[in-house]
Amino acid sequence: MMPTALITGAAARLGRAVTEELHRDHNVIVHYRHSAEAARALVERLNSKRPDSATAIQSNLASAAECEQLAQAAVSAFGHIDVLVNNASAFFPTPIGGANEEQWDTLIGSNLKTPFFLCQALAPKLQARNGCIVNLVDIHAEKPMPQHTVYCAAKAGLAMLTKSLARELAPDVRVNGIAPGAILWPEQESEGYNKEQILARIPLGRSGDPRDIAQTARFLVSFAPYITGQILAVDGGRSLNM
């Protein structure tokens, strides 16, 4: 029986790359919020490679109840779940003096609340299959980015959630994180996120590729049975020089 992976925010950017990589040896569930067309196109392409190996499920993931509903739908899709990849994330600046409660709820919700409640909802199924969880964290969980206080705090919470769940769900479920560096650039440049300045401080001298994150995710899922509670920085050495 082929293992099954649920990837949140799977229709575009890093989520799509991770989904395509895990599809090499997993059935995949493509979660999306608003990107229905992109999700359908991805599922169609993956199913053309291996029939009945991919499906898409929509959810806003705005509440614990919606997380539970997604978890149930994901299990029903293939009958089991072996891997959860918490990738869906909101990202935007929240400068002090201008941030509001809605922005707080969005950033904390997508980056911390949703991963927790999805992990909780799927924990019994993952334990039954000796499964694993991979959380997409951020190098800025440790080194803050100017004017992104709420986002950085949310990712710091996700880093601790990763480590805490690794203890709580052991020995049946492994829980690890990936902290991307300069892989995909935001659509709008903001203070603390100047592309030229960032590239100048990366020891490897270049930005990364979504495949770097995808291949790391597949390593943690398929080739790292004795690794848990770790957050791997995939950043070209940037965290050494921030």
DRENPA-532002 format. One record per residue (C-alpha): z, x, y; residue in three letters; residue number from 1. Coordinates in pm, 1 decimal, m for minus. Layout:
# DRENPA-532002
<rec pz="Z" px="X" py="Y" aa="ALA" i="NUM"/>
...
***
This chain:
# DRENPA-532002
<rec pz="0.0" px="0.0" py="0.0" aa="MET" i="1"/>
<rec pz="m109.9" px="151.4" py="329.4" aa="MET" i="2"/>
<rec pz="171.0" px="189.4" py="586.7" aa="PRO" i="3"/>
<rec pz="157.7" px="m13.1" py="907.4" aa="THR" i="4"/>
<rec pz="223.4" px="94.5" py="1265.4" aa="ALA" i="5"/>
<rec pz="295.2" px="m121.7" py="1569.4" aa="LEU" i="6"/>
<rec pz="201.5" px="45.7" py="1898.9" aa="ILE" i="7"/>
<rec pz="298.4" px="m121.8" py="2225.3" aa="THR" i="8"/>
<rec pz="61.6" px="m94.4" py="2519.1" aa="GLY" i="9"/>
<rec pz="m200.7" px="14.2" py="2269.1" aa="ALA" i="10"/>
<rec pz="m522.0" px="m101.5" py="2435.7" aa="ALA" i="11"/>
<rec pz="m567.1" px="178.3" py="2689.3" aa="ALA" i="12"/>
<rec pz="m479.0" px="532.3" py="2793.5" aa="ARG" i="13"/>
<rec pz="m220.2" px="709.2" py="2577.3" aa="LEU" i="14"/>
<rec pz="m153.1" px="400.7" py="2367.9" aa="GLY" i="15"/>
<rec pz="m516.1" px="378.5" py="2262.6" aa="ARG" i="16"/>
<rec pz="m526.8" px="747.3" py="2170.6" aa="ALA" i="17"/>
<rec pz="m210.0" px="714.7" py="1960.0" aa="VAL" i="18"/>
<rec pz="m347.7" px="403.0" py="1790.8" aa="THR" i="19"/>
<rec pz="m675.2" px="571.7" py="1702.1" aa="GLU" i="20"/>
<rec pz="m493.3" px="874.0" py="1560.8" aa="GLU" i="21"/>
<rec pz="m245.1" px="672.6" py="1352.4" aa="LEU" i="22"/>
<rec pz="m531.3" px="460.6" py="1221.0" aa="HIS" i="23"/>
<rec pz="m640.7" px="761.9" py="1019.2" aa="ARG" i="24"/>
<rec pz="m372.4" px="680.6" py="761.7" aa="ASP" i="25"/>
<rec pz="m211.1" px="353.1" py="880.1" aa="HIS" i="26"/>
<rec pz="m300.1" px="m4.8" py="941.4" aa="ASN" i="27"/>
<rec pz="m235.6" px="m64.1" py="1310.4" aa="VAL" i="28"/>
<rec pz="m112.8" px="m350.7" py="1526.1" aa="ILE" i="29"/>
<rec pz="m247.3" px="m326.4" py="1879.7" aa="VAL" i="30"/>
<rec pz="0.4" px="m481.5" py="2121.0" aa="HIS" i="31"/>
<rec pz="m124.4" px="m567.1" py="2468.5" aa="TYR" i="32"/>
<rec pz="m0.9" px="m756.4" py="2772.0" aa="ARG" i="33"/>
<rec pz="m304.5" px="m819.1" py="2991.1" aa="HIS" i="34"/>
<rec pz="m579.2" px="m599.5" py="2842.8" aa="SER" i="35"/>
<rec pz="m717.9" px="m857.9" py="2600.8" aa="ALA" i="36"/>
<rec pz="m1078.7" px="m741.6" py="2621.4" aa="GLU" i="37"/>
<rec pz="m988.4" px="m375.9" py="2567.6" aa="ALA" i="38"/>
<rec pz="m756.7" px="m469.0" py="2279.3" aa="ALA" i="39"/>
<rec pz="m1025.3" px="m674.1" py="2105.7" aa="ARG" i="40"/>
<rec pz="m1281.3" px="m395.4" py="2148.9" aa="ALA" i="41"/>
<rec pz="m1041.1" px="m141.3" py="2000.2" aa="LEU" i="42"/>
<rec pz="m958.6" px="m363.1" py="1703.0" aa="VAL" i="43"/>
<rec pz="m1327.0" px="m430.3" py="1640.3" aa="GLU" i="44"/>
<rec pz="m1407.3" px="m59.3" py="1645.2" aa="ARG" i="45"/>
<rec pz="m1120.6" px="28.1" py="1409.8" aa="LEU" i="46"/>
<rec pz="m1209.0" px="m251.9" py="1168.7" aa="ASN" i="47"/>
<rec pz="m1567.2" px="m129.4" py="1160.8" aa="SER" i="48"/>
<rec pz="m1431.8" px="198.5" py="1025.5" aa="LYS" i="49"/>
<rec pz="m1199.2" px="34.1" py="772.7" aa="ARG" i="50"/>
<rec pz="m1215.1" px="m344.5" py="730.5" aa="PRO" i="51"/>
<rec pz="m899.9" px="m548.6" py="790.1" aa="ASP" i="52"/>
<rec pz="m704.1" px="m245.2" py="908.5" aa="SER" i="53"/>
<rec pz="m628.2" px="m347.2" py="1267.0" aa="ALA" i="54"/>
<rec pz="m519.1" px="m655.2" py="1456.1" aa="THR" i="55"/>
<rec pz="m412.2" px="m733.3" py="1813.6" aa="ALA" i="56"/>
<rec pz="m107.5" px="m928.4" py="1933.0" aa="ILE" i="57"/>
<rec pz="m35.9" px="m1030.4" py="2291.3" aa="GLN" i="58"/>
<rec pz="315.4" px="m1032.2" py="2434.9" aa="SER" i="59"/>
<rec pz="458.9" px="m989.6" py="2782.6" aa="ASN" i="60"/>
<rec pz="773.3" px="m834.9" py="2628.0" aa="LEU" i="61"/>
<rec pz="972.4" px="m959.6" py="2925.0" aa="ALA" i="62"/>
<rec pz="1276.5" px="m1073.4" py="2725.7" aa="SER" i="63"/>
<rec pz="1467.8" px="m1005.9" py="2408.6" aa="ALA" i="64"/>
<rec pz="1325.3" px="m1328.7" py="2267.1" aa="ALA" i="65"/>
<rec pz="968.3" px="m1209.8" py="2326.2" aa="GLU" i="66"/>
<rec pz="1050.8" px="m878.9" py="2156.3" aa="CYS" i="67"/>
<rec pz="1178.8" px="m1072.0" py="1855.2" aa="GLU" i="68"/>
<rec pz="864.0" px="m1284.9" py="1849.7" aa="GLN" i="69"/>
<rec pz="640.2" px="m977.3" py="1860.1" aa="LEU" i="70"/>
<rec pz="841.1" px="m817.4" py="1581.1" aa="ALA" i="71"/>
<rec pz="800.8" px="m1126.4" py="1361.2" aa="GLN" i="72"/>
<rec pz="428.7" px="m1150.8" py="1433.3" aa="ALA" i="73"/>
<rec pz="380.7" px="m781.1" py="1360.1" aa="ALA" i="74"/>
<rec pz="556.1" px="m805.2" py="1023.7" aa="VAL" i="75"/>
<rec pz="350.5" px="m1111.6" py="934.7" aa="SER" i="76"/>
<rec pz="23.0" px="m934.9" py="1015.7" aa="ALA" i="77"/>
<rec pz="37.4" px="m694.6" py="718.8" aa="PHE" i="78"/>
<rec pz="359.0" px="m796.1" py="546.0" aa="GLY" i="79"/>
<rec pz="559.3" px="m490.1" py="645.5" aa="HIS" i="80"/>
<rec pz="623.5" px="m237.3" py="923.0" aa="ILE" i="81"/>
<rec pz="664.5" px="136.2" py="874.9" aa="ASP" i="82"/>
<rec pz="623.9" px="272.2" py="1228.1" aa="VAL" i="83"/>
<rec pz="711.3" px="153.1" py="1577.6" aa="LEU" i="84"/>
<rec pz="566.8" px="340.2" py="1874.9" aa="VAL" i="85"/>
<rec pz="722.4" px="232.6" py="2204.8" aa="ASN" i="86"/>
<rec pz="449.6" px="327.8" py="2448.2" aa="ASN" i="87"/>
<rec pz="418.6" px="36.3" py="2693.0" aa="ALA" i="88"/>
<rec pz="547.4" px="144.5" py="3033.0" aa="SER" i="89"/>
<rec pz="539.7" px="54.4" py="3400.7" aa="ALA" i="90"/>
<rec pz="515.2" px="341.3" py="3650.0" aa="PHE" i="91"/>
<rec pz="529.9" px="327.5" py="4030.3" aa="PHE" i="92"/>
<rec pz="740.5" px="477.2" py="4312.7" aa="PRO" i="93"/>
<rec pz="1063.9" px="317.1" py="4433.5" aa="THR" i="94"/>
<rec pz="1171.6" px="512.1" py="4743.6" aa="PRO" i="95"/>
<rec pz="1530.1" px="456.3" py="4846.3" aa="ILE" i="96"/>
<rec pz="1542.4" px="197.5" py="5121.6" aa="GLY" i="97"/>
<rec pz="1237.6" px="14.1" py="4996.2" aa="GLY" i="98"/>
<rec pz="1312.8" px="m62.0" py="4632.2" aa="ALA" i="99"/>
<rec pz="1390.5" px="m417.1" py="4528.6" aa="ASN" i="100"/>
<rec pz="1541.0" px="m593.4" py="4230.0" aa="GLU" i="101"/>
<rec pz="1204.9" px="m703.3" py="4092.1" aa="GLU" i="102"/>
<rec pz="1088.2" px="m341.4" py="4076.7" aa="GLN" i="103"/>
<rec pz="1415.6" px="m244.5" py="3908.1" aa="TRP" i="104"/>
<rec pz="1373.8" px="m516.4" py="3647.2" aa="ASP" i="105"/>
<rec pz="1012.2" px="m419.0" py="3580.6" aa="THR" i="106"/>
<rec pz="1077.3" px="m46.9" py="3539.2" aa="LEU" i="107"/>
<rec pz="1403.0" px="m74.8" py="3346.1" aa="ILE" i="108"/>
<rec pz="1261.2" px="m362.3" py="3144.9" aa="GLY" i="109"/>
<rec pz="942.3" px="m196.1" py="3025.3" aa="SER" i="110"/>
<rec pz="1082.4" px="154.6" py="2979.9" aa="ASN" i="111"/>
<rec pz="1427.2" px="82.1" py="2833.7" aa="LEU" i="112"/>
<rec pz="1506.3" px="m282.8" py="2764.5" aa="LYS" i="113"/>
<rec pz="1191.8" px="m359.2" py="2566.7" aa="THR" i="114"/>
<rec pz="1214.3" px="m48.4" py="2344.2" aa="PRO" i="115"/>
<rec pz="1577.3" px="m126.7" py="2263.7" aa="PHE" i="116"/>
<rec pz="1518.3" px="m487.8" py="2165.6" aa="PHE" i="117"/>
<rec pz="1205.0" px="m405.5" py="1967.3" aa="LEU" i="118"/>
<rec pz="1396.1" px="m136.0" py="1778.2" aa="CYS" i="119"/>
<rec pz="1677.6" px="m381.8" py="1713.2" aa="GLN" i="120"/>
<rec pz="1440.8" px="m654.2" py="1595.3" aa="ALA" i="121"/>
<rec pz="1248.9" px="m424.2" py="1360.0" aa="LEU" i="122"/>
<rec pz="1537.1" px="m207.5" py="1237.2" aa="ALA" i="123"/>
<rec pz="1592.2" px="m397.9" py="908.6" aa="PRO" i="124"/>
<rec pz="1222.3" px="m384.7" py="821.5" aa="LYS" i="125"/>
<rec pz="1198.0" px="m17.0" py="911.3" aa="LEU" i="126"/>
<rec pz="1510.4" px="62.4" py="708.8" aa="GLN" i="127"/>
<rec pz="1364.9" px="m112.1" py="405.9" aa="ALA" i="128"/>
<rec pz="1055.7" px="111.2" py="427.1" aa="ARG" i="129"/>
<rec pz="1224.4" px="438.2" py="534.2" aa="ASN" i="130"/>
<rec pz="1019.7" px="409.3" py="849.0" aa="GLY" i="131"/>
<rec pz="1027.7" px="579.7" py="1184.8" aa="CYS" i="132"/>
<rec pz="1027.4" px="515.5" py="1557.8" aa="ILE" i="133"/>
<rec pz="850.1" px="721.3" py="1822.9" aa="VAL" i="134"/>
<rec pz="939.4" px="662.2" py="2187.6" aa="ASN" i="135"/>
<rec pz="716.3" px="779.5" py="2472.5" aa="LEU" i="136"/>
<rec pz="964.5" px="934.6" py="2712.0" aa="VAL" i="137"/>
<rec pz="866.3" px="1166.6" py="3003.1" aa="ASP" i="138"/>
<rec pz="950.0" px="1519.1" py="3116.2" aa="ILE" i="139"/>
<rec pz="1088.3" px="1350.7" py="3428.8" aa="HIS" i="140"/>
<rec pz="1367.5" px="1203.3" py="3221.5" aa="ALA" i="141"/>
<rec pz="1534.4" px="1541.9" py="3279.1" aa="GLU" i="142"/>
<rec pz="1377.3" px="1665.5" py="3602.9" aa="LYS" i="143"/>
<rec pz="1347.2" px="1382.3" py="3856.5" aa="PRO" i="144"/>
<rec pz="1031.5" px="1306.4" py="4048.7" aa="MET" i="145"/>
<rec pz="1068.9" px="1238.0" py="4423.1" aa="PRO" i="146"/>
<rec pz="1064.4" px="867.0" py="4514.4" aa="GLN" i="147"/>
<rec pz="1064.1" px="759.3" py="4147.4" aa="HIS" i="148"/>
<rec pz="1438.9" px="722.6" py="4097.8" aa="THR" i="149"/>
<rec pz="1429.8" px="399.3" py="3899.0" aa="VAL" i="150"/>
<rec pz="1146.5" px="513.7" py="3671.4" aa="TYR" i="151"/>
<rec pz="1318.3" px="845.7" py="3601.5" aa="CYS" i="152"/>
<rec pz="1648.5" px="672.0" py="3532.0" aa="ALA" i="153"/>
<rec pz="1475.0" px="435.1" py="3289.5" aa="ALA" i="154"/>
<rec pz="1312.3" px="722.5" py="3102.0" aa="LYS" i="155"/>
<rec pz="1643.5" px="910.3" py="3092.8" aa="ALA" i="156"/>
<rec pz="1792.0" px="601.2" py="2933.1" aa="GLY" i="157"/>
<rec pz="1509.3" px="595.4" py="2680.2" aa="LEU" i="158"/>
<rec pz="1578.5" px="959.6" py="2594.0" aa="ALA" i="159"/>
<rec pz="1942.3" px="877.5" py="2518.6" aa="MET" i="160"/>
<rec pz="1839.6" px="564.1" py="2331.7" aa="LEU" i="161"/>
<rec pz="1620.2" px="783.6" py="2111.4" aa="THR" i="162"/>
<rec pz="1907.2" px="1014.5" py="2024.4" aa="LYS" i="163"/>
<rec pz="2160.5" px="735.9" py="1980.0" aa="SER" i="164"/>
<rec pz="1936.9" px="533.7" py="1748.4" aa="LEU" i="165"/>
<rec pz="1857.7" px="845.0" py="1548.2" aa="ALA" i="166"/>
<rec pz="2228.0" px="861.7" py="1460.0" aa="ARG" i="167"/>
<rec pz="2278.3" px="490.3" py="1412.6" aa="GLU" i="168"/>
<rec pz="1972.3" px="427.5" py="1195.6" aa="LEU" i="169"/>
<rec pz="2004.1" px="742.2" py="982.1" aa="ALA" i="170"/>
<rec pz="1940.8" px="816.7" py="705.1" aa="PRO" i="171"/>
<rec pz="1686.6" px="540.0" py="655.1" aa="ASP" i="172"/>
<rec pz="1492.8" px="556.6" py="983.3" aa="VAL" i="173"/>
<rec pz="1390.2" px="862.0" py="1181.9" aa="ARG" i="174"/>
<rec pz="1378.8" px="824.2" py="1561.8" aa="VAL" i="175"/>
<rec pz="1206.7" px="1077.8" py="1785.5" aa="ASN" i="176"/>
<rec pz="1049.8" px="1093.9" py="2128.8" aa="GLY" i="177"/>
<rec pz="755.4" px="1257.0" py="2301.3" aa="ILE" i="178"/>
<rec pz="782.6" px="1370.7" py="2663.1" aa="ALA" i="179"/>
<rec pz="431.5" px="1400.9" py="2807.4" aa="PRO" i="180"/>
<rec pz="358.8" px="1624.2" py="3102.1" aa="GLY" i="181"/>
<rec pz="34.3" px="1619.3" py="3299.9" aa="ALA" i="182"/>
<rec pz="m188.8" px="1430.3" py="3058.2" aa="ILE" i="183"/>
<rec pz="m337.0" px="1133.5" py="3244.8" aa="LEU" i="184"/>
<rec pz="m305.3" px="1112.1" py="3620.3" aa="TRP" i="185"/>
<rec pz="m183.9" px="803.0" py="3808.2" aa="PRO" i="186"/>
<rec pz="m457.8" px="604.3" py="3977.6" aa="GLU" i="187"/>
<rec pz="m288.9" px="653.7" py="4314.0" aa="GLN" i="188"/>
<rec pz="m135.9" px="984.2" py="4421.8" aa="GLU" i="189"/>
<rec pz="220.0" px="964.1" py="4550.8" aa="SER" i="190"/>
<rec pz="479.8" px="1206.6" py="4684.5" aa="GLU" i="191"/>
<rec pz="591.5" px="1447.3" py="4413.9" aa="GLY" i="192"/>
<rec pz="273.2" px="1389.3" py="4215.2" aa="TYR" i="193"/>
<rec pz="11.7" px="1608.1" py="4383.8" aa="ASN" i="194"/>
<rec pz="m241.0" px="1710.5" py="4119.6" aa="LYS" i="195"/>
<rec pz="m327.5" px="2056.2" py="4255.4" aa="GLU" i="196"/>
<rec pz="36.6" px="2150.3" py="4305.3" aa="GLN" i="197"/>
<rec pz="128.7" px="2036.9" py="3955.3" aa="ILE" i="198"/>
<rec pz="m158.2" px="2224.1" py="3787.2" aa="LEU" i="199"/>
<rec pz="m59.7" px="2541.9" py="3972.2" aa="ALA" i="200"/>
<rec pz="283.9" px="2528.1" py="3809.0" aa="ARG" i="201"/>
<rec pz="173.4" px="2467.7" py="3449.7" aa="ILE" i="202"/>
<rec pz="193.8" px="2791.7" py="3246.9" aa="PRO" i="203"/>
<rec pz="m109.9" px="2697.1" py="3037.1" aa="LEU" i="204"/>
<rec pz="m300.7" px="2639.3" py="3359.1" aa="GLY" i="205"/>
<rec pz="m453.4" px="2301.1" py="3279.9" aa="ARG" i="206"/>
<rec pz="m373.9" px="1938.6" py="3216.8" aa="SER" i="207"/>
<rec pz="m345.2" px="1804.3" py="2865.7" aa="GLY" i="208"/>
<rec pz="m551.5" px="1550.6" py="2676.3" aa="ASP" i="209"/>
<rec pz="m442.3" px="1214.1" py="2531.7" aa="PRO" i="210"/>
<rec pz="m518.2" px="1360.9" py="2188.7" aa="ARG" i="211"/>
<rec pz="m232.9" px="1607.0" py="2242.9" aa="ASP" i="212"/>
<rec pz="7.7" px="1314.5" py="2257.4" aa="ILE" i="213"/>
<rec pz="m165.0" px="1126.5" py="1976.3" aa="ALA" i="214"/>
<rec pz="m158.0" px="1422.0" py="1739.5" aa="GLN" i="215"/>
<rec pz="208.7" px="1484.9" py="1819.1" aa="THR" i="216"/>
<rec pz="285.1" px="1122.0" py="1740.6" aa="ALA" i="217"/>
<rec pz="104.9" px="1148.7" py="1406.8" aa="ARG" i="218"/>
<rec pz="291.5" px="1470.8" py="1329.6" aa="PHE" i="219"/>
<rec pz="626.7" px="1299.9" py="1391.4" aa="LEU" i="220"/>
<rec pz="522.0" px="997.5" py="1188.5" aa="VAL" i="221"/>
<rec pz="350.3" px="1160.5" py="891.2" aa="SER" i="222"/>
<rec pz="444.6" px="1527.5" py="870.9" aa="PHE" i="223"/>
<rec pz="803.3" px="1563.2" py="993.6" aa="ALA" i="224"/>
<rec pz="1037.0" px="1412.0" py="732.6" aa="PRO" i="225"/>
<rec pz="1330.1" px="1632.8" py="837.7" aa="TYR" i="226"/>
<rec pz="1302.8" px="1579.4" py="1214.2" aa="ILE" i="227"/>
<rec pz="1504.7" px="1309.5" py="1389.0" aa="THR" i="228"/>
<rec pz="1676.5" px="1271.2" py="1724.4" aa="GLY" i="229"/>
<rec pz="1437.7" px="1511.5" py="1895.3" aa="GLN" i="230"/>
<rec pz="1224.1" px="1475.8" py="2207.7" aa="ILE" i="231"/>
<rec pz="920.3" px="1701.8" py="2204.2" aa="LEU" i="232"/>
<rec pz="779.3" px="1806.8" py="2541.1" aa="ALA" i="233"/>
<rec pz="400.9" px="1809.9" py="2531.7" aa="VAL" i="234"/>
<rec pz="343.6" px="1951.7" py="2876.5" aa="ASP" i="235"/>
<rec pz="171.2" px="2289.9" py="2864.5" aa="GLY" i="236"/>
<rec pz="502.9" px="2451.3" py="2955.0" aa="GLY" i="237"/>
<rec pz="538.4" px="2260.0" py="3279.9" aa="ARG" i="238"/>
<rec pz="904.0" px="2175.0" py="3215.5" aa="SER" i="239"/>
<rec pz="973.6" px="2550.5" py="3229.3" aa="LEU" i="240"/>
<rec pz="852.7" px="2568.0" py="3587.3" aa="ASN" i="241"/>
<rec pz="953.5" px="2246.6" py="3765.8" aa="MET" i="242"/>
***
